[in-house]
Amino acid sequence: MNCYYQTKGVVFDQNRNRLKKETVNVDDLIAWKDGWLILESKELGQVISILERWYGTKIIITDPILLKKKVTIKQQNENLEAVMEILGYLADFEYKIQNKIVTITRNN
């Protein structure tokens, strides 16, 4: 997906508990309509919130250190397990899916 239009957007900065302005790629923001999950340089804590909504699941992270790890992912029409495999590789964690609940633990 190529970037054709960028604009200013507002993002919630969880570290400082405030809003901040950022340049955003509009194509990436609306890509979900076509089944694309596009997250660039996002903290895992932000990614988890998006995935919970996207897949209708609850995700529990047992180690808060993982929340700050940054990941970039661009996938189309992937199931939750495939996305978790990719994220686990990128952020160095293991996961378990049971009854629509995902539990993430840090690799030792």
N, CA, C and O atoms as CSV, one atom per row, in Angstrom:
chain,resi,resn,atom,element,x,y,z
A,1,MET,N,N,0.845,-1.164,0.000
A,1,MET,CA,C,0.000,0.000,0.000
A,1,MET,C,C,0.897,1.236,0.000
A,1,MET,O,O,1.704,1.418,0.911
A,2,ASN,N,N,0.761,2.067,-0.999
A,2,ASN,CA,C,1.586,3.260,-1.116
A,2,ASN,C,C,0.919,4.439,-0.435
A,2,ASN,O,O,-0.306,4.523,-0.349
A,3,CYS,N,N,1.743,5.336,0.040
A,3,CYS,CA,C,1.234,6.527,0.711
A,3,CYS,C,C,0.922,7.585,-0.336
A,3,CYS,O,O,1.813,8.032,-1.058
A,4,TYR,N,N,-0.333,7.983,-0.419
A,4,TYR,CA,C,-0.723,9.029,-1.340
A,4,TYR,C,C,-1.109,10.308,-0.623
A,4,TYR,O,O,-1.061,11.393,-1.202
A,5,TYR,N,N,-1.488,10.179,0.628
A,5,TYR,CA,C,-1.971,11.352,1.336
A,5,TYR,C,C,-1.581,11.281,2.802
A,5,TYR,O,O,-1.888,10.316,3.501
A,6,GLN,N,N,-0.901,12.322,3.249
A,6,GLN,CA,C,-0.553,12.428,4.657
A,6,GLN,C,C,-1.185,13.698,5.210
A,6,GLN,O,O,-1.361,14.685,4.496
A,7,THR,N,N,-1.516,13.652,6.479
A,7,THR,CA,C,-2.121,14.807,7.127
A,7,THR,C,C,-1.719,14.799,8.598
A,7,THR,O,O,-1.121,13.836,9.079
A,8,LYS,N,N,-2.038,15.844,9.291
A,8,LYS,CA,C,-1.799,15.889,10.729
A,8,LYS,C,C,-2.905,15.129,11.441
A,8,LYS,O,O,-4.077,15.230,11.079
A,9,GLY,N,N,-2.527,14.382,12.436
A,9,GLY,CA,C,-3.485,13.642,13.236
A,9,GLY,C,C,-3.160,13.799,14.704
A,9,GLY,O,O,-2.122,14.352,15.067
A,10,VAL,N,N,-4.035,13.317,15.529
A,10,VAL,CA,C,-3.836,13.382,16.974
A,10,VAL,C,C,-3.727,11.952,17.503
A,10,VAL,O,O,-4.550,11.092,17.191
A,11,VAL,N,N,-2.691,11.721,18.310
A,11,VAL,CA,C,-2.432,10.411,18.888
A,11,VAL,C,C,-2.308,10.585,20.394
A,11,VAL,O,O,-1.729,11.563,20.867
A,12,PHE,N,N,-2.853,9.634,21.146
A,12,PHE,CA,C,-2.736,9.677,22.598
A,12,PHE,C,C,-1.388,9.100,23.017
A,12,PHE,O,O,-1.093,7.944,22.716
A,13,ASP,N,N,-0.568,9.890,23.707
A,13,ASP,CA,C,0.740,9.467,24.205
A,13,ASP,C,C,0.535,8.874,25.597
A,13,ASP,O,O,0.332,9.603,26.568
A,14,GLN,N,N,0.591,7.537,25.685
A,14,GLN,CA,C,0.344,6.870,26.968
A,14,GLN,C,C,1.432,7.174,27.992
A,14,GLN,O,O,1.159,7.198,29.192
A,15,ASN,N,N,2.656,7.404,27.537
A,15,ASN,CA,C,3.755,7.689,28.465
A,15,ASN,C,C,3.545,9.003,29.204
A,15,ASN,O,O,3.856,9.111,30.390
A,16,ARG,N,N,3.019,9.998,28.505
A,16,ARG,CA,C,2.836,11.320,29.108
A,16,ARG,C,C,1.381,11.622,29.440
A,16,ARG,O,O,1.064,12.683,29.979
A,17,ASN,N,N,0.498,10.675,29.113
A,17,ASN,CA,C,-0.929,10.813,29.396
A,17,ASN,C,C,-1.513,12.088,28.784
A,17,ASN,O,O,-2.239,12.838,29.437
A,18,ARG,N,N,-1.171,12.312,27.498
A,18,ARG,CA,C,-1.684,13.501,26.812
A,18,ARG,C,C,-1.751,13.242,25.312
A,18,ARG,O,O,-1.195,12.269,24.804
A,19,LEU,N,N,-2.436,14.128,24.628
A,19,LEU,CA,C,-2.535,14.055,23.173
A,19,LEU,C,C,-1.325,14.718,22.542
A,19,LEU,O,O,-0.763,15.662,23.097
A,20,LYS,N,N,-0.919,14.210,21.355
A,20,LYS,CA,C,0.163,14.847,20.618
A,20,LYS,C,C,-0.160,14.806,19.130
A,20,LYS,O,O,-0.846,13.899,18.659
A,21,LYS,N,N,0.339,15.794,18.398
A,21,LYS,CA,C,0.127,15.865,16.962
A,21,LYS,C,C,1.192,15.037,16.255
A,21,LYS,O,O,2.359,15.029,16.648
A,22,GLU,N,N,0.766,14.340,15.200
A,22,GLU,CA,C,1.684,13.542,14.395
A,22,GLU,C,C,1.232,13.604,12.954
A,22,GLU,O,O,0.050,13.792,12.666
A,23,THR,N,N,2.184,13.445,12.053
A,23,THR,CA,C,1.820,13.265,10.659
A,23,THR,C,C,1.379,11.820,10.499
A,23,THR,O,O,2.085,10.903,10.918
A,24,VAL,N,N,0.219,11.615,9.897
A,24,VAL,CA,C,-0.306,10.270,9.733
A,24,VAL,C,C,-0.548,9.990,8.256
A,24,VAL,O,O,-0.848,10.891,7.472
A,25,ASN,N,N,-0.412,8.732,7.903
A,25,ASN,CA,C,-0.682,8.275,6.560
A,25,ASN,C,C,-2.154,7.883,6.499
A,25,ASN,O,O,-2.570,6.898,7.109
A,26,VAL,N,N,-2.923,8.651,5.768
A,26,VAL,CA,C,-4.366,8.413,5.695
A,26,VAL,C,C,-4.657,7.042,5.101
A,26,VAL,O,O,-5.588,6.366,5.539
A,27,ASP,N,N,-3.873,6.621,4.109
A,27,ASP,CA,C,-4.080,5.299,3.503
A,27,ASP,C,C,-3.983,4.195,4.547
A,27,ASP,O,O,-4.770,3.248,4.531
A,28,ASP,N,N,-3.014,4.316,5.456
A,28,ASP,CA,C,-2.854,3.309,6.507
A,28,ASP,C,C,-4.019,3.328,7.490
A,28,ASP,O,O,-4.427,2.282,7.993
A,29,LEU,N,N,-4.554,4.516,7.765
A,29,LEU,CA,C,-5.654,4.626,8.715
A,29,LEU,C,C,-6.937,3.977,8.211
A,29,LEU,O,O,-7.723,3.461,9.006
A,30,ILE,N,N,-7.154,3.998,6.916
A,30,ILE,CA,C,-8.386,3.430,6.373
A,30,ILE,C,C,-8.173,2.056,5.732
A,30,ILE,O,O,-9.103,1.490,5.157
A,31,ALA,N,N,-6.969,1.525,5.826
A,31,ALA,CA,C,-6.648,0.240,5.204
A,31,ALA,C,C,-7.456,-0.917,5.800
A,31,ALA,O,O,-7.645,-1.934,5.133
A,32,TRP,N,N,-7.931,-0.785,7.029
A,32,TRP,CA,C,-8.697,-1.848,7.684
A,32,TRP,C,C,-9.924,-2.224,6.865
A,32,TRP,O,O,-10.394,-3.359,6.943
A,33,LYS,N,N,-10.459,-1.267,6.066
A,33,LYS,CA,C,-11.642,-1.561,5.248
A,33,LYS,C,C,-11.366,-2.679,4.243
A,33,LYS,O,O,-12.269,-3.418,3.852
A,34,ASP,N,N,-10.100,-2.787,3.834
A,34,ASP,CA,C,-9.696,-3.807,2.861
A,34,ASP,C,C,-8.990,-4.984,3.524
A,34,ASP,O,O,-8.347,-5.790,2.852
A,35,GLY,N,N,-9.115,-5.080,4.860
A,35,GLY,CA,C,-8.535,-6.213,5.574
A,35,GLY,C,C,-7.064,-6.061,5.922
A,35,GLY,O,O,-6.427,-7.036,6.323
A,36,TRP,N,N,-6.505,-4.858,5.779
A,36,TRP,CA,C,-5.094,-4.635,6.099
A,36,TRP,C,C,-4.930,-4.204,7.551
A,36,TRP,O,O,-5.664,-3.348,8.045
A,37,LEU,N,N,-3.968,-4.802,8.218
A,37,LEU,CA,C,-3.543,-4.379,9.555
A,37,LEU,C,C,-2.174,-3.741,9.368
A,37,LEU,O,O,-1.190,-4.438,9.118
A,38,ILE,N,N,-2.106,-2.414,9.489
A,38,ILE,CA,C,-0.857,-1.688,9.259
A,38,ILE,C,C,-0.520,-0.885,10.505
A,38,ILE,O,O,-1.240,0.042,10.875
A,39,LEU,N,N,0.581,-1.253,11.145
A,39,LEU,CA,C,1.047,-0.580,12.357
A,39,LEU,C,C,2.536,-0.325,12.195
A,39,LEU,O,O,3.322,-1.265,12.077
A,40,GLU,N,N,2.923,0.937,12.189
A,40,GLU,CA,C,4.321,1.281,11.993
A,40,GLU,C,C,4.911,1.878,13.261
A,40,GLU,O,O,4.439,2.894,13.771
A,41,SER,N,N,5.948,1.226,13.754
A,41,SER,CA,C,6.691,1.685,14.926
A,41,SER,C,C,5.759,2.019,16.095
A,41,SER,O,O,5.832,3.101,16.676
A,42,LYS,N,N,4.892,1.076,16.421
A,42,LYS,CA,C,3.948,1.238,17.525
A,42,LYS,C,C,4.404,0.414,18.720
A,42,LYS,O,O,4.933,-0.686,18.563
A,43,GLU,N,N,4.195,0.957,19.915
A,43,GLU,CA,C,4.485,0.201,21.127
A,43,GLU,C,C,3.499,-0.950,21.233
A,43,GLU,O,O,2.337,-0.824,20.845
A,44,LEU,N,N,3.968,-2.064,21.756
A,44,LEU,CA,C,3.137,-3.253,21.856
A,44,LEU,C,C,1.860,-2.981,22.649
A,44,LEU,O,O,0.821,-3.576,22.362
A,45,GLY,N,N,1.921,-2.105,23.630
A,45,GLY,CA,C,0.721,-1.742,24.386
A,45,GLY,C,C,-0.358,-1.161,23.489
A,45,GLY,O,O,-1.536,-1.476,23.655
A,46,GLN,N,N,0.032,-0.310,22.531
A,46,GLN,CA,C,-0.911,0.254,21.569
A,46,GLN,C,C,-1.423,-0.829,20.630
A,46,GLN,O,O,-2.612,-0.877,20.314
A,47,VAL,N,N,-0.528,-1.686,20.190
A,47,VAL,CA,C,-0.886,-2.759,19.266
A,47,VAL,C,C,-1.919,-3.683,19.899
A,47,VAL,O,O,-2.871,-4.106,19.245
A,48,ILE,N,N,-1.723,-3.987,21.167
A,48,ILE,CA,C,-2.637,-4.889,21.873
A,48,ILE,C,C,-4.057,-4.310,21.885
A,48,ILE,O,O,-5.023,-5.035,21.648
A,49,SER,N,N,-4.181,-3.028,22.156
A,49,SER,CA,C,-5.506,-2.392,22.158
A,49,SER,C,C,-6.180,-2.517,20.797
A,49,SER,O,O,-7.377,-2.791,20.714
A,50,ILE,N,N,-5.419,-2.318,19.749
A,50,ILE,CA,C,-5.952,-2.426,18.393
A,50,ILE,C,C,-6.369,-3.863,18.099
A,50,ILE,O,O,-7.444,-4.102,17.548
A,51,LEU,N,N,-5.521,-4.814,18.466
A,51,LEU,CA,C,-5.822,-6.221,18.196
A,51,LEU,C,C,-7.048,-6.704,18.974
A,51,LEU,O,O,-7.827,-7.511,18.466
A,52,GLU,N,N,-7.218,-6.219,20.185
A,52,GLU,CA,C,-8.397,-6.609,20.969
A,52,GLU,C,C,-9.679,-6.199,20.248
A,52,GLU,O,O,-10.639,-6.968,20.189
A,53,ARG,N,N,-9.687,-4.991,19.705
A,53,ARG,CA,C,-10.864,-4.531,18.959
A,53,ARG,C,C,-10.996,-5.276,17.631
A,53,ARG,O,O,-12.087,-5.703,17.253
A,54,TRP,N,N,-9.873,-5.424,16.931
A,54,TRP,CA,C,-9.867,-6.021,15.598
A,54,TRP,C,C,-10.387,-7.465,15.629
A,54,TRP,O,O,-11.177,-7.869,14.777
A,55,TYR,N,N,-9.928,-8.234,16.628
A,55,TYR,CA,C,-10.263,-9.656,16.700
A,55,TYR,C,C,-11.306,-9.998,17.760
A,55,TYR,O,O,-11.681,-11.163,17.891
A,56,GLY,N,N,-11.783,-9.011,18.522
A,56,GLY,CA,C,-12.796,-9.272,19.541
A,56,GLY,C,C,-12.308,-10.219,20.621
A,56,GLY,O,O,-13.018,-11.141,21.023
A,57,THR,N,N,-11.101,-9.987,21.082
A,57,THR,CA,C,-10.486,-10.860,22.071
A,57,THR,C,C,-9.916,-10.045,23.221
A,57,THR,O,O,-9.826,-8.820,23.128
A,58,LYS,N,N,-9.542,-10.693,24.273
A,58,LYS,CA,C,-8.860,-10.074,25.415
A,58,LYS,C,C,-7.408,-10.513,25.362
A,58,LYS,O,O,-7.126,-11.697,25.178
A,59,ILE,N,N,-6.485,-9.578,25.521
A,59,ILE,CA,C,-5.053,-9.901,25.486
A,59,ILE,C,C,-4.427,-9.451,26.794
A,59,ILE,O,O,-4.544,-8.292,27.191
A,60,ILE,N,N,-3.766,-10.382,27.453
A,60,ILE,CA,C,-3.121,-10.132,28.746
A,60,ILE,C,C,-1.615,-10.245,28.563
A,60,ILE,O,O,-1.119,-11.243,28.041
A,61,ILE,N,N,-0.889,-9.216,28.995
A,61,ILE,CA,C,0.571,-9.235,28.953
A,61,ILE,C,C,1.061,-9.388,30.382
A,61,ILE,O,O,0.774,-8.549,31.235
A,62,THR,N,N,1.805,-10.467,30.645
A,62,THR,CA,C,2.241,-10.757,32.013
A,62,THR,C,C,3.488,-9.981,32.429
A,62,THR,O,O,3.795,-9.917,33.619
A,63,ASP,N,N,4.212,-9.390,31.481
A,63,ASP,CA,C,5.430,-8.646,31.798
A,63,ASP,C,C,5.330,-7.238,31.213
A,63,ASP,O,O,5.346,-7.084,29.992
A,64,PRO,N,N,5.225,-6.205,32.061
A,64,PRO,CA,C,5.049,-4.833,31.577
A,64,PRO,C,C,6.193,-4.334,30.698
A,64,PRO,O,O,6.010,-3.375,29.949
A,65,ILE,N,N,7.353,-4.952,30.771
A,65,ILE,CA,C,8.482,-4.548,29.915
A,65,ILE,C,C,8.100,-4.679,28.445
A,65,ILE,O,O,8.550,-3.898,27.606
A,66,LEU,N,N,7.276,-5.664,28.141
A,66,LEU,CA,C,6.868,-5.896,26.755
A,66,LEU,C,C,6.029,-4.746,26.188
A,66,LEU,O,O,6.045,-4.511,24.980
A,67,LEU,N,N,5.307,-4.039,27.032
A,67,LEU,CA,C,4.415,-2.981,26.571
A,67,LEU,C,C,5.133,-1.884,25.793
A,67,LEU,O,O,4.531,-1.261,24.919
A,68,LYS,N,N,6.396,-1.637,26.090
A,68,LYS,CA,C,7.161,-0.547,25.466
A,68,LYS,C,C,7.894,-0.973,24.196
A,68,LYS,O,O,8.409,-0.125,23.468
A,69,LYS,N,N,7.946,-2.272,23.923
A,69,LYS,CA,C,8.640,-2.732,22.717
A,69,LYS,C,C,7.908,-2.226,21.487
A,69,LYS,O,O,6.681,-2.299,21.416
A,70,LYS,N,N,8.661,-1.709,20.513
A,70,LYS,CA,C,8.062,-1.180,19.291
A,70,LYS,C,C,8.115,-2.218,18.187
A,70,LYS,O,O,9.100,-2.938,18.022
A,71,VAL,N,N,7.019,-2.274,17.432
A,71,VAL,CA,C,6.913,-3.223,16.324
A,71,VAL,C,C,6.300,-2.518,15.111
A,71,VAL,O,O,5.608,-1.507,15.235
A,72,THR,N,N,6.574,-3.078,13.961
A,72,THR,CA,C,5.957,-2.653,12.707
A,72,THR,C,C,5.416,-3.898,12.037
A,72,THR,O,O,6.123,-4.895,11.895
A,73,ILE,N,N,4.168,-3.837,11.630
A,73,ILE,CA,C,3.550,-4.991,10.986
A,73,ILE,C,C,2.615,-4.491,9.892
A,73,ILE,O,O,1.917,-3.491,10.059
A,74,LYS,N,N,2.614,-5.204,8.775
A,74,LYS,CA,C,1.724,-4.896,7.653
A,74,LYS,C,C,1.241,-6.227,7.102
A,74,LYS,O,O,1.960,-6.905,6.369
A,75,GLN,N,N,0.020,-6.593,7.458
A,75,GLN,CA,C,-0.545,-7.886,7.077
A,75,GLN,C,C,-1.960,-7.696,6.557
A,75,GLN,O,O,-2.682,-6.801,6.996
A,76,GLN,N,N,-2.345,-8.541,5.624
A,76,GLN,CA,C,-3.711,-8.485,5.110
A,76,GLN,C,C,-4.419,-9.802,5.369
A,76,GLN,O,O,-3.899,-10.880,5.083
A,77,ASN,N,N,-5.617,-9.684,5.919
A,77,ASN,CA,C,-6.510,-10.830,6.120
A,77,ASN,C,C,-5.859,-11.999,6.856
A,77,ASN,O,O,-6.046,-13.153,6.470
A,78,GLU,N,N,-5.113,-11.716,7.891
A,78,GLU,CA,C,-4.480,-12.758,8.699
A,78,GLU,C,C,-5.340,-13.068,9.915
A,78,GLU,O,O,-5.999,-12.184,10.462
A,79,ASN,N,N,-5.330,-14.312,10.330
A,79,ASN,CA,C,-6.044,-14.660,11.550
A,79,ASN,C,C,-5.202,-14.255,12.764
A,79,ASN,O,O,-4.020,-13.935,12.634
A,80,LEU,N,N,-5.819,-14.275,13.925
A,80,LEU,CA,C,-5.155,-13.831,15.146
A,80,LEU,C,C,-3.881,-14.613,15.418
A,80,LEU,O,O,-2.868,-14.026,15.798
A,81,GLU,N,N,-3.914,-15.919,15.232
A,81,GLU,CA,C,-2.734,-16.734,15.510
A,81,GLU,C,C,-1.554,-16.347,14.612
A,81,GLU,O,O,-0.415,-16.299,15.077
A,82,ALA,N,N,-1.814,-16.074,13.348
A,82,ALA,CA,C,-0.739,-15.680,12.435
A,82,ALA,C,C,-0.127,-14.339,12.860
A,82,ALA,O,O,1.092,-14.168,12.821
A,83,VAL,N,N,-0.979,-13.394,13.263
A,83,VAL,CA,C,-0.485,-12.091,13.716
A,83,VAL,C,C,0.326,-12.244,14.998
A,83,VAL,O,O,1.373,-11.614,15.149
A,84,MET,N,N,-0.152,-13.078,15.921
A,84,MET,CA,C,0.581,-13.281,17.179
A,84,MET,C,C,1.937,-13.941,16.923
A,84,MET,O,O,2.912,-13.620,17.603
A,85,GLU,N,N,2.013,-14.846,15.968
A,85,GLU,CA,C,3.299,-15.475,15.612
A,85,GLU,C,C,4.295,-14.418,15.157
A,85,GLU,O,O,5.446,-14.413,15.593
A,86,ILE,N,N,3.855,-13.531,14.287
A,86,ILE,CA,C,4.728,-12.471,13.773
A,86,ILE,C,C,5.148,-11.537,14.901
A,86,ILE,O,O,6.331,-11.229,15.048
A,87,LEU,N,N,4.184,-11.087,15.697
A,87,LEU,CA,C,4.504,-10.176,16.798
A,87,LEU,C,C,5.417,-10.847,17.822
A,87,LEU,O,O,6.337,-10.217,18.343
A,88,GLY,N,N,5.163,-12.114,18.108
A,88,GLY,CA,C,6.004,-12.844,19.052
A,88,GLY,C,C,7.441,-12.897,18.595
A,88,GLY,O,O,8.362,-12.769,19.402
A,89,TYR,N,N,7.636,-13.084,17.316
A,89,TYR,CA,C,8.990,-13.103,16.754
A,89,TYR,C,C,9.633,-11.717,16.858
A,89,TYR,O,O,10.792,-11.593,17.252
A,90,LEU,N,N,8.867,-10.673,16.500
A,90,LEU,CA,C,9.404,-9.310,16.521
A,90,LEU,C,C,9.712,-8.809,17.929
A,90,LEU,O,O,10.741,-8.169,18.149
A,91,ALA,N,N,8.827,-9.096,18.879
A,91,ALA,CA,C,8.948,-8.545,20.240
A,91,ALA,C,C,9.495,-9.564,21.237
A,91,ALA,O,O,9.600,-9.273,22.428
A,92,ASP,N,N,9.844,-10.756,20.754
A,92,ASP,CA,C,10.467,-11.794,21.579
A,92,ASP,C,C,9.567,-12.217,22.750
A,92,ASP,O,O,9.938,-12.105,23.918
A,93,PHE,N,N,8.363,-12.710,22.392
A,93,PHE,CA,C,7.480,-13.238,23.417
A,93,PHE,C,C,6.820,-14.527,22.936
A,93,PHE,O,O,6.818,-14.855,21.749
A,94,GLU,N,N,6.263,-15.239,23.905
A,94,GLU,CA,C,5.454,-16.419,23.614
A,94,GLU,C,C,4.016,-16.071,23.956
A,94,GLU,O,O,3.758,-15.171,24.756
A,95,TYR,N,N,3.087,-16.783,23.351
A,95,TYR,CA,C,1.684,-16.507,23.609
A,95,TYR,C,C,0.902,-17.816,23.668
A,95,TYR,O,O,1.341,-18.857,23.179
A,96,LYS,N,N,-0.259,-17.722,24.279
A,96,LYS,CA,C,-1.186,-18.855,24.339
A,96,LYS,C,C,-2.577,-18.296,24.125
A,96,LYS,O,O,-2.958,-17.304,24.746
A,97,ILE,N,N,-3.345,-18.942,23.234
A,97,ILE,CA,C,-4.723,-18.531,22.978
A,97,ILE,C,C,-5.641,-19.602,23.538
A,97,ILE,O,O,-5.544,-20.779,23.191
A,98,GLN,N,N,-6.545,-19.158,24.422
A,98,GLN,CA,C,-7.499,-20.094,25.026
A,98,GLN,C,C,-8.804,-19.358,25.283
A,98,GLN,O,O,-8.829,-18.362,26.005
A,99,ASN,N,N,-9.892,-19.851,24.692
A,99,ASN,CA,C,-11.219,-19.258,24.893
A,99,ASN,C,C,-11.252,-17.760,24.606
A,99,ASN,O,O,-11.758,-16.989,25.422
A,100,LYS,N,N,-10.723,-17.341,23.465
A,100,LYS,CA,C,-10.702,-15.932,23.047
A,100,LYS,C,C,-9.906,-15.033,23.984
A,100,LYS,O,O,-10.091,-13.816,23.991
A,101,ILE,N,N,-9.017,-15.636,24.776
A,101,ILE,CA,C,-8.110,-14.867,25.638
A,101,ILE,C,C,-6.684,-15.217,25.227
A,101,ILE,O,O,-6.318,-16.390,25.158
A,102,VAL,N,N,-5.889,-14.197,24.956
A,102,VAL,CA,C,-4.486,-14.388,24.590
A,102,VAL,C,C,-3.646,-13.971,25.781
A,102,VAL,O,O,-3.812,-12.872,26.311
A,103,THR,N,N,-2.746,-14.841,26.202
A,103,THR,CA,C,-1.812,-14.527,27.283
A,103,THR,C,C,-0.414,-14.462,26.689
A,103,THR,O,O,0.042,-15.404,26.042
A,104,ILE,N,N,0.265,-13.335,26.916
A,104,ILE,CA,C,1.606,-13.096,26.376
A,104,ILE,C,C,2.598,-13.113,27.515
A,104,ILE,O,O,2.407,-12.438,28.527
A,105,THR,N,N,3.675,-13.896,27.350
A,105,THR,CA,C,4.767,-13.944,28.332
A,105,THR,C,C,6.078,-13.697,27.593
A,105,THR,O,O,6.250,-14.106,26.444
A,106,ARG,N,N,6.987,-13.029,28.269
A,106,ARG,CA,C,8.294,-12.701,27.686
A,106,ARG,C,C,9.152,-13.951,27.617
A,106,ARG,O,O,9.170,-14.767,28.538
A,107,ASN,N,N,9.870,-14.085,26.494
A,107,ASN,CA,C,10.858,-15.172,26.386
A,107,ASN,C,C,12.004,-14.910,27.355
A,107,ASN,O,O,12.396,-13.763,27.568
A,108,ASN,N,N,12.530,-15.964,27.931
A,108,ASN,CA,C,13.660,-15.811,28.867
A,108,ASN,C,C,14.975,-15.978,28.159
A,108,ASN,O,O,16.030,-15.883,28.786
